[in-house]
């Protein structure tokens, strides 16, 4: 049980609390004052005070974890907690591919959906990385009306809130406001049970200048002091700085075991009883820590059970200096003990940090090399970089090359990664025998990722040979490391196989990778494998591919990764299959989400795919110029991939065909002529040749190009190429004045298109007239034919089963707010600006609205909403929009 | 924006004791009345490192002054600034 009110030295600073009340009525309140001014105490007193009408989401920026992901996950968790976890936002798990913008949107959306007034309280903001600070500005300038923020920092920060300041939405509490008055000084002494004359209290106030940390230190030093008046006079007569003088006094008055504990544990960011016992070499530390917190002696517990504690930063810094000055020879040993303890607890980062602090650089390098892969999977890439920077240049260890390679890989800098791998490889022979196996596996793993990113199948297969041998670790740690590497290797292997059209192998390896990832508790890898599995099964069956993609996305969303890079293959595959089936609006929706997930880079393969899908959508809608831009961009990316891949013939074929349809015949012929070797025989390229023939009035030539595709002897990626060939053949027959043959070809195209409902080839080839000409009694595919004509005439495919079913889930307040803008002709950015939220937030809401109403597009959503009487402002509380 | 190192005098309120001074190993301390003056040769990042330490330890910063090159008042430094 916490009994804050019973703490001596924590007085109720009524005036200051009232000042913070006033400040927190502004959109953003900033408490900016130096160390020890009492910012955190003020926030705690304000937060703990009864009668707070608003819910507080409190986050303290961790000194040793200034990275954006740690901060945003903590803030998101705090917001979820106070908002009751509404709004369908899932908790967010750590990910190696942190998408900050998506996270800001997720926090905003959770805030928007909360039905209570919320204050975000962020302490120690000066510890936050500049990158995360910039993202925070984005959040603060978009807060919903019922959300406010209170920030505490040691110094003014470049938050970019000028507009807010001009609009009067920003208020500040500064060092002068935080100073104790003389009256408050007396109250503090009284509360601590210290008897001091009026004059003595005045002297103490003058000497400390009302500085909170000084007064609190003095109160501790004065407790049970025999002659407080003399203490104050001596303090006042000294020229030493307040903090140093009082810390020395305070320490001196503590029992020896307390001094020992304070000094020796000051090198930890966090301490618990067990660890303190270890560093002090004697039992009973937990009791001391609890006593210190109860005495309000700059020790605060970090959990409700009061097992972990931390010191006030200023206090810890001074103790650490004192420790280093008085017993420098003990420091390495203490750090070593701490490192060992953290290692046993599996807290790798702390263990590596203390190994570095002990000056054991080679050991630190080995630890980092062994665990950088796991740490990367845990989303700790920024921490790895910070640990790397801590190595002095003279202590650079060859094993760190592998860590650096991994870092470059995360950033997508493939050449730099390869250079570091070369260094690691050169070191392999000189490495001690017991290190070689680990190093070899590590090198193979990085090379495998490199080869995969470059689409280099032979390289992947070569590096993945270790998969054939069973897991043979000496220790549990070896086995765990091996399992992670195996899961990643299976994923990389499966991806490259799928891209090489070795679909069965690819699907098998990806499934094995997903299963292994699940067994070892690595959801990030499992999602990655499943998303790729969706992509890999596309050519076999759209239905299976779509089911697998939805599974991968659902699993990702459970971990808060709805727009992360690794589900992009699933998003793109959904976009592509929907587009093939003529669901252009759905396809566009998935495409947009994929583009959002691919904001940060990612490697040429997946970007190529995104260009292809975008081009398909344009082509399907008859926007040939835009389609050509996308196909050309995809064509340009092919050069970055090594060797032929699944889509080579398709990308080249469509680029040529689109050029020809736009009348740019010279370019089309030149590109076609440049197609080399085996690729020229593929159906997709032959179709393109036929399009050129048709564009130049040579239907006979078209037939010649199409013959092997139509009769099934030319290799093709998928039946869709044969459908297209039959339609081009039909167009050629029509040109030649043979409508019966044209009808026969069209009917064959319909038959081939039926199983997967391939609508897109009809749109791309402009086959509307062919279909119109086909006598209805002559076709076995009338329903498909009508659907295709609907798409060609510009009406989106309508769902068959959306009649009067109620929404699958009730719409949230903020979704309803967005819904009511849908009947207007405002665009999504305009709606966003009306509601003072980001476009991404609106997109998220619209996506949820569509899903819940089972609507396919804006107009069907509006129709459903009308039917369900959702458009009039209902019982939900209307909020004013500022 | 001179990236080169220069000599700085940093005046802090109060007489810094051994504990706090150990945070400034590169600076020569001298008590001046009730204040402490830390003197040392610093480039820009070292200067801001010292100032960050002053901030972290809650010290009262009174003055930061770049000393003119080659000026020898009490100390005798021969190193010339470029």
Interface residues (C-beta under 8 A of the other chain):
Chain A: X34 X35 X36 X154 X155 X211 X213 X238 X239 X240 X241 X242 X243 X244 X245 X247 X248 X313 X314 X317 X318 X321 X322 X324 X325
Chain B: X12 X13 X14 X15 X16 X17 X18 X19 X20 X22 X23 X31 X33 X34 X55 X56 X57 X58 X59 X60
